[in-house]
Amino acid sequence: MIIRTHAFPRAGLIGNPSDGYYGKTISFAFRNFRAEVLLYETPELEILPNTRDHSRFESLNNLVSDVRLFGYYGGIRLLKAAVKRFHDYCVAGNIRLHDRNFTIRYSSNIPHLVGLAGSSAIITACVRALMAFYEVRIPKQEQANLILSVEKEELGIGAGLQDRVIQVYQGLVYMDFNKEHMEKHGYGRYEEIDPALLPPLYIAYRADLSEGSEVLHNDLRFRFDRGDADVLDAMRFWIELAEKVRGALVARRLSDIPALLNANFDRRVKVCRISEGNIKMVQAARETGASAKFTGSGGAIIGTYRDEKHFAEIQKHLIPLGVSVIRPEIAPATGDR
């Protein structure tokens, strides 16, 4: 039995990074890239390395380039932690697992560490493979919680639920992480929205501007827990933006959306440290008349554009800066899977 599963990157359209702080966000998954997991039955349980996990290099410069691109950690730790947390979930839920072993490996062409949730995509694909191998069904809202626990609790990576929710549900989702609802049910309110309501969107990214989400979240968490007034005001502001964008989508007031996306980033600049390179990328996009904000923690931006001529102008401004520009293809919702 050979099992192949995949998961897609996500883009935070509005409201991020409030998802980890009882906020509201809108996100979508897109299929221009993917993480894939291959699992098959074998006598022993084995996790195979990917090229990101190698430890042999042609030269010192090659090693330095690899670290700059992928960091110090590959994907094996993600698979190992995902398998362990899946086991813990099943034990806690009195779900009996068979005793057959497997070999598992991953591959991914999702740009690394640019705020497109590449790591959680690998974990999501792994959880889907384990569910198929052990014939276990997990409700989607619980899948998202399980995937978050792999990074946050098992690996100590600061993160929120937004990425994991959209990678499980796919499509376009409005998420309300209301504190009372979260504490009562363990998950937020997730409303699927028709992606056809979206205005034309572009995503642009630059690998050398990458920064792990834990850098952002660890600082924000400290300031949020301390009651920092600027951070608390920003969270309320981002919640309002998510509500307004949802309303604009449903009412088809697409002309309202660009200014709301810009406002999301502009408030972020006031409360978070943003690298000069990331600011220049946003400014270059806005110089064309496009809106621009981060998709996640930095390294990639998302925004609206008017037409084909405008999209070409965005490319003309950004590509010379070493920035790749794409039109996201929205991944279809997963339904009841």
C-alpha positions as CSV (number, residue, x, y, z in Angstrom):
1,M,0.0,0.0,0.0
2,I,1.4,3.4,-1.1
3,I,-0.2,6.5,0.3
4,R,0.5,10.0,-1.2
5,T,-0.9,13.0,0.5
6,H,-0.3,16.7,0.0
7,A,-1.0,20.1,1.5
8,F,-0.8,23.6,0.1
9,P,0.7,26.9,1.2
10,R,-1.6,29.6,2.6
11,A,-1.8,33.3,2.4
12,G,-3.2,35.5,5.2
13,L,-5.5,37.9,3.4
14,I,-6.4,40.1,6.4
15,G,-6.3,40.1,10.2
16,N,-2.9,38.4,10.7
17,P,-1.2,38.1,13.1
18,S,-4.2,38.3,15.4
19,D,-5.1,34.6,15.1
20,G,-2.9,33.6,18.0
21,Y,-4.5,36.3,20.2
22,Y,-8.2,35.6,20.0
23,G,-8.5,37.7,16.8
24,K,-10.1,37.2,13.4
25,T,-8.5,36.5,10.1
26,I,-9.3,35.6,6.5
27,S,-7.0,33.2,4.7
28,F,-6.9,31.0,1.6
29,A,-4.9,28.0,0.5
30,F,-3.4,28.1,-3.0
31,R,-2.0,25.3,-5.2
32,N,0.9,26.9,-7.1
33,F,3.1,25.0,-4.7
34,R,2.7,21.9,-2.5
35,A,4.2,19.8,0.2
36,E,3.8,16.0,-0.4
37,V,4.2,13.0,1.8
38,L,4.8,9.5,0.6
39,L,4.0,6.6,3.1
40,Y,4.2,2.9,2.5
41,E,4.3,-0.2,4.7
42,T,7.7,-1.6,5.7
43,P,9.0,-4.0,8.3
44,E,10.4,-1.2,10.4
45,L,9.3,2.4,11.0
46,E,11.7,4.8,9.1
47,I,11.6,8.5,8.3
48,L,13.7,9.3,5.2
49,P,15.6,12.6,4.8
50,N,14.9,15.1,2.1
51,T,17.5,17.3,0.4
52,R,16.9,19.9,3.2
53,D,18.1,17.4,5.8
54,H,21.5,16.6,4.3
55,S,24.7,17.3,6.1
56,R,27.3,17.0,3.3
57,F,28.3,20.1,1.4
58,E,30.5,20.9,-1.6
59,S,32.2,23.8,0.2
60,L,31.9,26.2,3.2
61,N,30.1,28.7,0.9
62,N,27.6,26.0,0.0
63,L,26.9,25.2,3.6
64,V,26.4,29.0,4.4
65,S,24.0,29.3,1.4
66,D,22.1,26.3,2.6
67,V,21.7,27.7,6.1
68,R,20.5,31.0,4.7
69,L,17.9,29.3,2.5
70,F,16.6,26.6,4.8
71,G,17.8,27.5,8.3
72,Y,19.4,24.9,10.6
73,Y,16.5,22.5,10.7
74,G,15.1,20.3,8.0
75,G,11.8,18.5,7.8
76,I,12.6,15.2,9.6
77,R,11.9,16.9,13.0
78,L,8.5,17.9,11.6
79,L,7.6,14.4,10.5
80,K,8.9,12.8,13.7
81,A,7.0,15.3,15.9
82,A,3.8,14.8,13.8
83,V,3.9,11.0,14.1
84,K,4.4,11.3,17.9
85,R,1.6,13.8,18.4
86,F,-0.7,11.7,16.2
87,H,0.0,8.7,18.4
88,D,-0.7,10.9,21.5
89,Y,-4.0,12.1,20.1
90,C,-5.1,8.5,19.4
91,V,-4.1,7.3,22.8
92,A,-6.0,10.1,24.5
93,G,-9.0,9.4,22.4
94,N,-8.9,5.6,23.0
95,I,-8.4,5.1,19.2
96,R,-6.8,1.7,18.6
97,L,-4.0,1.6,16.1
98,H,-2.8,-1.4,14.2
99,D,0.9,-2.5,14.7
100,R,2.1,-2.4,11.1
101,N,5.1,-0.2,10.4
102,F,5.8,2.2,7.6
103,T,8.4,4.3,5.9
104,I,7.6,8.0,5.3
105,R,9.3,10.8,3.4
106,Y,8.4,14.3,2.3
107,S,9.1,16.7,-0.5
108,S,8.1,20.4,-0.9
109,N,8.5,23.1,-3.4
110,I,6.9,25.7,-1.2
111,P,9.3,28.7,-0.8
112,H,10.9,28.3,2.5
113,L,10.5,30.7,5.5
114,V,8.7,33.4,3.5
115,G,5.4,33.4,5.4
116,L,3.6,30.9,3.3
117,A,3.3,28.2,6.0
118,G,5.6,25.7,4.4
119,S,6.4,23.8,7.6
120,S,2.8,23.4,8.6
121,A,2.0,22.2,5.1
122,I,4.5,19.3,5.6
123,I,2.9,18.4,8.9
124,T,-0.6,18.6,7.4
125,A,0.3,16.3,4.6
126,C,1.9,13.9,7.2
127,V,-1.2,13.9,9.4
128,R,-3.3,13.1,6.3
129,A,-1.0,10.2,5.4
130,L,-1.2,8.8,9.0
131,M,-5.0,9.1,9.0
132,A,-5.1,7.1,5.8
133,F,-2.6,4.5,6.9
134,Y,-4.3,3.9,10.2
135,E,-7.9,4.5,8.9
136,V,-8.6,7.1,11.5
137,R,-11.0,10.0,10.9
138,I,-10.4,13.3,12.8
139,P,-12.8,16.2,12.6
140,K,-11.3,19.1,10.6
141,Q,-11.3,21.5,13.6
142,E,-9.4,18.9,15.6
143,Q,-7.0,18.3,12.8
144,A,-6.0,21.9,12.9
145,N,-5.5,21.8,16.6
146,L,-3.4,18.6,16.3
147,I,-1.2,20.2,13.6
148,L,-0.7,23.3,15.7
149,S,0.3,21.2,18.7
150,V,3.1,19.6,16.7
151,E,4.8,22.9,16.2
152,K,3.8,24.8,19.3
153,E,3.9,22.1,22.0
154,E,6.2,19.5,20.6
155,L,8.7,21.7,18.9
156,G,8.3,25.0,20.8
157,I,7.6,27.1,17.7
158,G,5.5,30.2,18.3
159,A,2.4,30.0,16.0
160,G,-1.3,30.5,15.7
161,L,-4.2,28.4,14.4
162,Q,-4.8,30.3,11.2
163,D,-2.3,28.4,9.0
164,R,-3.4,25.0,10.2
165,V,-7.1,25.8,9.8
166,I,-6.8,26.9,6.2
167,Q,-4.5,24.1,5.2
168,V,-7.0,21.6,6.6
169,Y,-10.1,23.3,5.2
170,Q,-8.5,24.8,2.0
171,G,-10.5,27.2,-0.1
172,L,-11.2,30.6,1.5
173,V,-12.1,30.8,5.2
174,Y,-13.1,33.5,7.7
175,M,-11.9,32.6,11.2
176,D,-13.1,34.0,14.5
177,F,-11.0,32.9,17.4
178,N,-13.3,34.4,20.0
179,K,-11.8,33.8,23.5
180,E,-15.0,32.4,25.1
181,H,-15.7,30.1,22.1
182,M,-12.1,28.9,22.1
183,E,-12.1,28.2,25.8
184,K,-15.4,26.4,25.6
185,H,-14.9,24.3,22.4
186,G,-11.1,24.3,21.9
187,Y,-11.4,25.8,18.4
188,G,-12.8,28.9,16.7
189,R,-15.7,29.6,14.4
190,Y,-14.7,28.8,10.8
191,E,-16.9,30.2,8.0
192,E,-16.1,29.0,4.4
193,I,-16.5,31.8,1.8
194,D,-16.8,31.4,-2.0
195,P,-13.4,32.2,-3.4
196,A,-15.1,33.6,-6.5
197,L,-15.9,36.7,-4.4
198,L,-12.2,37.6,-4.2
199,P,-10.8,40.5,-6.2
200,P,-7.7,39.8,-8.5
201,L,-4.8,39.0,-6.2
202,Y,-1.1,38.7,-6.6
203,I,1.5,37.1,-4.2
204,A,5.2,38.2,-4.3
205,Y,8.0,36.7,-2.3
206,R,11.8,36.9,-1.9
207,A,13.6,34.1,-0.2
208,D,16.4,36.2,1.3
209,L,13.9,38.2,3.2
210,S,12.7,35.2,5.2
211,E,12.2,35.2,8.9
212,G,10.7,32.4,11.0
213,S,7.3,33.1,12.4
214,E,8.5,32.3,15.9
215,V,10.6,35.6,15.9
216,L,7.4,37.6,15.4
217,H,5.1,35.6,17.7
218,N,7.5,35.2,20.6
219,D,7.9,39.0,20.8
220,L,4.2,39.7,20.3
221,R,3.2,37.0,22.9
222,F,5.5,38.6,25.5
223,R,4.0,42.0,24.9
224,F,0.4,40.8,24.6
225,D,0.7,38.9,27.9
226,R,2.3,41.9,29.5
227,G,-0.7,44.1,28.4
228,D,1.2,46.3,26.1
229,A,-1.3,49.0,25.0
230,D,0.0,49.3,21.5
231,V,-0.2,45.6,20.9
232,L,-3.7,45.3,22.4
233,D,-4.9,48.2,20.3
234,A,-3.4,46.6,17.2
235,M,-5.2,43.3,17.8
236,R,-8.5,45.1,18.1
237,F,-7.7,47.0,14.9
238,W,-6.8,43.8,12.9
239,I,-10.1,42.2,14.2
240,E,-12.1,45.1,12.8
241,L,-10.2,44.9,9.5
242,A,-11.1,41.2,9.1
243,E,-14.8,42.0,9.8
244,K,-14.8,44.8,7.3
245,V,-13.1,42.6,4.5
246,R,-15.6,39.8,5.1
247,G,-18.5,42.3,4.8
248,A,-16.9,43.8,1.7
249,L,-16.6,40.3,0.1
250,V,-20.1,39.3,0.8
251,A,-21.6,42.6,-0.3
252,R,-19.3,42.6,-3.4
253,R,-17.8,46.0,-2.4
254,L,-14.4,45.0,-3.8
255,S,-13.2,48.6,-4.0
256,D,-13.1,48.7,-0.2
257,I,-10.6,46.0,0.1
258,P,-7.2,47.5,-1.1
259,A,-7.2,50.2,1.6
260,L,-8.1,47.6,4.3
261,L,-5.1,45.4,3.2
262,N,-2.8,48.4,3.3
263,A,-4.0,49.3,6.8
264,N,-3.2,45.8,8.1
265,F,0.4,46.2,7.1
266,D,0.7,49.9,8.2
267,R,-0.4,49.1,11.7
268,R,2.0,46.2,11.8
269,V,4.9,48.5,11.0
270,K,3.9,50.5,14.1
271,V,4.1,47.6,16.6
272,C,6.5,45.1,15.0
273,R,10.1,45.4,13.8
274,I,10.1,45.0,10.0
275,S,13.3,44.6,8.0
276,E,14.2,47.3,5.5
277,G,14.1,44.8,2.6
278,N,10.5,43.8,3.5
279,I,9.4,47.4,3.7
280,K,11.0,48.1,0.3
281,M,9.2,45.2,-1.3
282,V,5.8,46.5,0.0
283,Q,6.7,50.1,-1.1
284,A,7.7,48.9,-4.6
285,A,4.3,47.1,-5.0
286,R,2.4,50.1,-3.7
287,E,4.2,52.5,-6.1
288,T,2.3,50.8,-8.9
289,G,-1.0,51.5,-7.2
290,A,-1.4,47.9,-5.9
291,S,-2.2,47.2,-2.3
292,A,0.3,45.2,-0.3
293,K,0.6,43.5,3.1
294,F,2.4,40.4,4.5
295,T,1.0,37.0,3.8
296,G,2.5,35.8,7.1
297,S,5.6,36.7,9.1
298,G,7.6,38.3,6.3
299,G,9.3,37.5,3.0
300,A,6.0,37.3,1.0
301,I,3.3,39.9,0.4
302,I,-0.2,39.8,-1.0
303,G,-2.3,42.5,-2.6
304,T,-4.9,43.4,-5.1
305,Y,-4.4,44.6,-8.6
306,R,-6.7,46.1,-11.3
307,D,-6.1,44.2,-14.6
308,E,-3.6,42.5,-16.7
309,K,-1.7,45.7,-17.5
310,H,-1.4,46.5,-13.8
311,F,-0.2,42.9,-13.0
312,A,2.5,43.3,-15.6
313,E,3.5,46.6,-14.0
314,I,3.8,45.0,-10.6
315,Q,6.1,42.3,-12.1
316,K,8.2,45.0,-13.8
317,H,8.7,46.8,-10.5
318,L,9.4,43.7,-8.3
319,I,11.3,41.2,-10.5
320,P,14.4,43.4,-10.8
321,L,14.5,43.4,-7.0
322,G,14.8,39.6,-6.9
323,V,11.1,39.2,-6.1
324,S,9.0,36.5,-7.7
325,V,5.4,37.4,-8.5
326,I,2.5,34.9,-9.1
327,R,-1.2,34.8,-9.3
328,P,-2.5,32.4,-6.6
329,E,-4.7,29.5,-7.7
330,I,-7.1,28.9,-4.9
331,A,-7.1,25.3,-3.7
332,P,-10.6,23.8,-3.6
333,A,-12.2,23.3,-0.2
334,T,-11.8,19.8,1.2
335,G,-15.5,19.3,2.0
336,D,-16.1,16.7,4.7
337,R,-12.8,14.9,4.3
